[in-house]
Amino acid sequence: MQVDVLPVDIPAVMEIVFLRVILADKSGLLLYAAYRPQWQGNAFLNYLSKHLDDIMAAHNCQHVVIVGDLNQHLVMRAFTDLIVVQGLHNHINFPTHQRGGSLDPVFSDLPEACEMCRPLNHVSSSDH
């Protein structure tokens, strides 16, 4: 698998990495991995809403996958707005936290049948 780390300017308070995954048909998929701390509010979502299309175009990516510990339950309305506007789907339909919540979504613009997500056992001391 060919993966390129993309040089994207991000605000210093955000923990994000952008990767371009080259698929078998040579098209590009933007993989956006992030941690959104609980205290961060909508800054992450505002950044994503404002820059996602430009980043995809600049790096010739036809699809996007957004993963990470996004704590989306704290700003659910803003996440719902982003999902609707960008035409994304959350492929996680099970709890990802030991207390039963879902903190670790997999959002993408790929058809639901293209991604299969399933729960795994807990890893080490992680509560996710």
PyRosetta script that sets phi, psi and omega in degrees:
from pyrosetta import init, pose_from_sequence

init()
pose = pose_from_sequence("MQVDVLPVDIPAVMEIVFLRVILADKSGLLLYAAYRPQWQGNAFLNYLSKHLDDIMAAHNCQHVVIVGDLNQHLVMRAFTDLIVVQGLHNHINFPTHQRGGSLDPVFSDLPEACEMCRPLNHVSSSDH")
pose.set_psi(1, 134.0)
pose.set_omega(1, 177.9)
pose.set_phi(2, -99.5)
pose.set_psi(2, 125.6)
pose.set_omega(2, -179.3)
pose.set_phi(3, -133.6)
pose.set_psi(3, 132.3)
pose.set_omega(3, 176.9)
pose.set_phi(4, -115.0)
pose.set_psi(4, 134.1)
pose.set_omega(4, 171.4)
pose.set_phi(5, -80.0)
pose.set_psi(5, 127.7)
pose.set_omega(5, -175.4)
pose.set_phi(6, -94.0)
pose.set_psi(6, 136.0)
pose.set_omega(6, 177.3)
pose.set_phi(7, -82.0)
pose.set_psi(7, 92.8)
pose.set_omega(7, -178.3)
pose.set_phi(8, -118.3)
pose.set_psi(8, 128.5)
pose.set_omega(8, 176.6)
pose.set_phi(9, -73.8)
pose.set_psi(9, 123.5)
pose.set_omega(9, 178.4)
pose.set_phi(10, -127.9)
pose.set_psi(10, 154.0)
pose.set_omega(10, 175.3)
pose.set_phi(11, -58.8)
pose.set_psi(11, 143.8)
pose.set_omega(11, -175.4)
pose.set_phi(12, -59.5)
pose.set_psi(12, -26.9)
pose.set_omega(12, -177.3)
pose.set_phi(13, -82.0)
pose.set_psi(13, -3.8)
pose.set_omega(13, -177.0)
pose.set_phi(14, -102.1)
pose.set_psi(14, 137.1)
pose.set_omega(14, 178.8)
pose.set_phi(15, -103.4)
pose.set_psi(15, 92.5)
pose.set_omega(15, -173.7)
pose.set_phi(16, -138.2)
pose.set_psi(16, 143.1)
pose.set_omega(16, 168.9)
pose.set_phi(17, -129.6)
pose.set_psi(17, 135.9)
pose.set_omega(17, 177.8)
pose.set_phi(18, -108.5)
pose.set_psi(18, 127.9)
pose.set_omega(18, 177.8)
pose.set_phi(19, -124.8)
pose.set_psi(19, 144.5)
pose.set_omega(19, 172.8)
pose.set_phi(20, -109.5)
pose.set_psi(20, 116.3)
pose.set_omega(20, 178.9)
pose.set_phi(21, -97.7)
pose.set_psi(21, 124.9)
pose.set_omega(21, 178.2)
pose.set_phi(22, -88.3)
pose.set_psi(22, 119.1)
pose.set_omega(22, -178.3)
pose.set_phi(23, -84.5)
pose.set_psi(23, 171.4)
pose.set_omega(23, -176.6)
pose.set_phi(24, -58.0)
pose.set_psi(24, -33.4)
pose.set_omega(24, -179.9)
pose.set_phi(25, -86.1)
pose.set_psi(25, 10.8)
pose.set_omega(25, 178.7)
pose.set_phi(26, 74.4)
pose.set_psi(26, 4.7)
pose.set_omega(26, 175.7)
pose.set_phi(27, -78.8)
pose.set_psi(27, 163.4)
pose.set_omega(27, -178.3)
pose.set_phi(28, -106.6)
pose.set_psi(28, 141.8)
pose.set_omega(28, 175.3)
pose.set_phi(29, -119.7)
pose.set_psi(29, 125.6)
pose.set_omega(29, 177.5)
pose.set_phi(30, -84.3)
pose.set_psi(30, 117.4)
pose.set_omega(30, 175.8)
pose.set_phi(31, -103.8)
pose.set_psi(31, 119.6)
pose.set_omega(31, -173.0)
pose.set_phi(32, -115.5)
pose.set_psi(32, 103.7)
pose.set_omega(32, -178.6)
pose.set_phi(33, -107.6)
pose.set_psi(33, 130.1)
pose.set_omega(33, -173.4)
pose.set_phi(34, -147.3)
pose.set_psi(34, 159.0)
pose.set_omega(34, 167.0)
pose.set_phi(35, -120.5)
pose.set_psi(35, 122.4)
pose.set_omega(35, 176.8)
pose.set_phi(36, -111.3)
pose.set_psi(36, 103.3)
pose.set_omega(36, 179.9)
pose.set_phi(37, -59.8)
pose.set_psi(37, 154.3)
pose.set_omega(37, -178.4)
pose.set_phi(38, -58.9)
pose.set_psi(38, -32.8)
pose.set_omega(38, -176.3)
pose.set_phi(39, -79.8)
pose.set_psi(39, -7.3)
pose.set_omega(39, -169.7)
pose.set_phi(40, -75.8)
pose.set_psi(40, -17.7)
pose.set_omega(40, 179.1)
pose.set_phi(41, 66.0)
pose.set_psi(41, -143.4)
pose.set_omega(41, -175.0)
pose.set_phi(42, -89.8)
pose.set_psi(42, 2.4)
pose.set_omega(42, -176.0)
pose.set_phi(43, -55.1)
pose.set_psi(43, -44.5)
pose.set_omega(43, 179.2)
pose.set_phi(44, -60.4)
pose.set_psi(44, -46.6)
pose.set_omega(44, -177.7)
pose.set_phi(45, -68.3)
pose.set_psi(45, -39.1)
pose.set_omega(45, 177.5)
pose.set_phi(46, -62.5)
pose.set_psi(46, -42.7)
pose.set_omega(46, 178.1)
pose.set_phi(47, -61.4)
pose.set_psi(47, -48.7)
pose.set_omega(47, -178.5)
pose.set_phi(48, -62.3)
pose.set_psi(48, -45.3)
pose.set_omega(48, 179.8)
pose.set_phi(49, -60.7)
pose.set_psi(49, -39.7)
pose.set_omega(49, -176.3)
pose.set_phi(50, -76.8)
pose.set_psi(50, -33.9)
pose.set_omega(50, -168.7)
pose.set_phi(51, -113.4)
pose.set_psi(51, -12.0)
pose.set_omega(51, -173.0)
pose.set_phi(52, -56.4)
pose.set_psi(52, -51.0)
pose.set_omega(52, -178.2)
pose.set_phi(53, -61.7)
pose.set_psi(53, -40.6)
pose.set_omega(53, 179.8)
pose.set_phi(54, -65.8)
pose.set_psi(54, -40.6)
pose.set_omega(54, 179.3)
pose.set_phi(55, -65.4)
pose.set_psi(55, -42.8)
pose.set_omega(55, 179.0)
pose.set_phi(56, -61.5)
pose.set_psi(56, -44.9)
pose.set_omega(56, -179.3)
pose.set_phi(57, -66.5)
pose.set_psi(57, -43.0)
pose.set_omega(57, -177.6)
pose.set_phi(58, -63.7)
pose.set_psi(58, -28.1)
pose.set_omega(58, -176.7)
pose.set_phi(59, -113.4)
pose.set_psi(59, 17.5)
pose.set_omega(59, 174.2)
pose.set_phi(60, 53.8)
pose.set_psi(60, 50.6)
pose.set_omega(60, 178.7)
pose.set_phi(61, -107.7)
pose.set_psi(61, 127.9)
pose.set_omega(61, -178.7)
pose.set_phi(62, -90.3)
pose.set_psi(62, -20.7)
pose.set_omega(62, -177.9)
pose.set_phi(63, -136.2)
pose.set_psi(63, 163.6)
pose.set_omega(63, 179.5)
pose.set_phi(64, -135.7)
pose.set_psi(64, 143.1)
pose.set_omega(64, 170.9)
pose.set_phi(65, -130.1)
pose.set_psi(65, 127.9)
pose.set_omega(65, -179.6)
pose.set_phi(66, -116.1)
pose.set_psi(66, 122.0)
pose.set_omega(66, -178.7)
pose.set_phi(67, -132.9)
pose.set_psi(67, 163.8)
pose.set_omega(67, 173.8)
pose.set_phi(68, 139.7)
pose.set_psi(68, -178.6)
pose.set_omega(68, 174.4)
pose.set_phi(69, -88.8)
pose.set_psi(69, 93.0)
pose.set_omega(69, -170.5)
pose.set_phi(70, -100.9)
pose.set_psi(70, -6.4)
pose.set_omega(70, 179.9)
pose.set_phi(71, 44.7)
pose.set_psi(71, 43.0)
pose.set_omega(71, -173.8)
pose.set_phi(72, -67.2)
pose.set_psi(72, -18.9)
pose.set_omega(72, 179.8)
pose.set_phi(73, -63.1)
pose.set_psi(73, -22.5)
pose.set_omega(73, -178.3)
pose.set_phi(74, -80.5)
pose.set_psi(74, -20.7)
pose.set_omega(74, -179.8)
pose.set_phi(75, -135.4)
pose.set_psi(75, 46.7)
pose.set_omega(75, -172.0)
pose.set_phi(76, -57.8)
pose.set_psi(76, -39.8)
pose.set_omega(76, -179.0)
pose.set_phi(77, -62.1)
pose.set_psi(77, -43.0)
pose.set_omega(77, 179.7)
pose.set_phi(78, -65.4)
pose.set_psi(78, -39.4)
pose.set_omega(78, 176.8)
pose.set_phi(79, -65.5)
pose.set_psi(79, -41.4)
pose.set_omega(79, 178.7)
pose.set_phi(80, -61.1)
pose.set_psi(80, -42.7)
pose.set_omega(80, 177.9)
pose.set_phi(81, -60.6)
pose.set_psi(81, -44.9)
pose.set_omega(81, 179.0)
pose.set_phi(82, -60.9)
pose.set_psi(82, -45.1)
pose.set_omega(82, -178.8)
pose.set_phi(83, -61.0)
pose.set_psi(83, -44.8)
pose.set_omega(83, -178.4)
pose.set_phi(84, -66.8)
pose.set_psi(84, -48.7)
pose.set_omega(84, -177.6)
pose.set_phi(85, -62.6)
pose.set_psi(85, -41.7)
pose.set_omega(85, -177.1)
pose.set_phi(86, -87.8)
pose.set_psi(86, -5.4)
pose.set_omega(86, -179.6)
pose.set_phi(87, 68.4)
pose.set_psi(87, 40.1)
pose.set_omega(87, -177.5)
pose.set_phi(88, -97.6)
pose.set_psi(88, 162.5)
pose.set_omega(88, 177.7)
pose.set_phi(89, -131.8)
pose.set_psi(89, 138.2)
pose.set_omega(89, 174.4)
pose.set_phi(90, -90.0)
pose.set_psi(90, 115.9)
pose.set_omega(90, -176.7)
pose.set_phi(91, -83.6)
pose.set_psi(91, -0.7)
pose.set_omega(91, 179.1)
pose.set_phi(92, -98.4)
pose.set_psi(92, 118.9)
pose.set_omega(92, 179.2)
pose.set_phi(93, -124.8)
pose.set_psi(93, 31.2)
pose.set_omega(93, -179.7)
pose.set_phi(94, -144.1)
pose.set_psi(94, 160.1)
pose.set_omega(94, 179.2)
pose.set_phi(95, -64.1)
pose.set_psi(95, 142.3)
pose.set_omega(95, 176.8)
pose.set_phi(96, -118.2)
pose.set_psi(96, 5.0)
pose.set_omega(96, 179.2)
pose.set_phi(97, -124.8)
pose.set_psi(97, 145.7)
pose.set_omega(97, -175.2)
pose.set_phi(98, -64.1)
pose.set_psi(98, -17.9)
pose.set_omega(98, 176.0)
pose.set_phi(99, -86.6)
pose.set_psi(99, 0.8)
pose.set_omega(99, 174.6)
pose.set_phi(100, 103.5)
pose.set_psi(100, -6.9)
pose.set_omega(100, 179.7)
pose.set_phi(101, -84.3)
pose.set_psi(101, 170.7)
pose.set_omega(101, 177.0)
pose.set_phi(102, -116.8)
pose.set_psi(102, 101.9)
pose.set_omega(102, -177.5)
pose.set_phi(103, -103.8)
pose.set_psi(103, -11.7)
pose.set_omega(103, -169.8)
pose.set_phi(104, -122.5)
pose.set_psi(104, 77.0)
pose.set_omega(104, -177.9)
pose.set_phi(105, -77.1)
pose.set_psi(105, 164.8)
pose.set_omega(105, 168.8)
pose.set_phi(106, -126.5)
pose.set_psi(106, 96.8)
pose.set_omega(106, 178.6)
pose.set_phi(107, -93.1)
pose.set_psi(107, 139.1)
pose.set_omega(107, 174.4)
pose.set_phi(108, -155.0)
pose.set_psi(108, 166.0)
pose.set_omega(108, 173.3)
pose.set_phi(109, -100.8)
pose.set_psi(109, 11.8)
pose.set_omega(109, 177.6)
pose.set_phi(110, -81.4)
pose.set_psi(110, 151.8)
pose.set_omega(110, 176.4)
pose.set_phi(111, -58.8)
pose.set_psi(111, 148.3)
pose.set_omega(111, -177.6)
pose.set_phi(112, -53.5)
pose.set_psi(112, -33.8)
pose.set_omega(112, -177.9)
pose.set_phi(113, -72.6)
pose.set_psi(113, -14.1)
pose.set_omega(113, -178.3)
pose.set_phi(114, -77.9)
pose.set_psi(114, -23.3)
pose.set_omega(114, -177.7)
pose.set_phi(115, -124.5)
pose.set_psi(115, 135.3)
pose.set_omega(115, 174.9)
pose.set_phi(116, -123.8)
pose.set_psi(116, 116.4)
pose.set_omega(116, 179.0)
pose.set_phi(117, -111.4)
pose.set_psi(117, 139.6)
pose.set_omega(117, 177.7)
pose.set_phi(118, -144.0)
pose.set_psi(118, 153.9)
pose.set_omega(118, -178.7)
pose.set_phi(119, -73.0)
pose.set_psi(119, 147.1)
pose.set_omega(119, 174.4)
pose.set_phi(120, -116.6)
pose.set_psi(120, 169.0)
pose.set_omega(120, 174.9)
pose.set_phi(121, -67.9)
pose.set_psi(121, 159.2)
pose.set_omega(121, 177.9)
pose.set_phi(122, -62.4)
pose.set_psi(122, 145.8)
pose.set_omega(122, -179.6)
pose.set_phi(123, -106.7)
pose.set_psi(123, 121.1)
pose.set_omega(123, 175.6)
pose.set_phi(124, 49.9)
pose.set_psi(124, -126.8)
pose.set_omega(124, -176.1)
pose.set_phi(125, -97.0)
pose.set_psi(125, 4.8)
pose.set_omega(125, -179.0)
pose.set_phi(126, -64.6)
pose.set_psi(126, 141.4)
pose.set_omega(126, 176.0)
pose.set_phi(127, -95.6)
pose.set_psi(127, 10.5)
pose.set_omega(127, 177.2)
pose.set_phi(128, -106.7)
pose.dump_pdb("model.pdb")
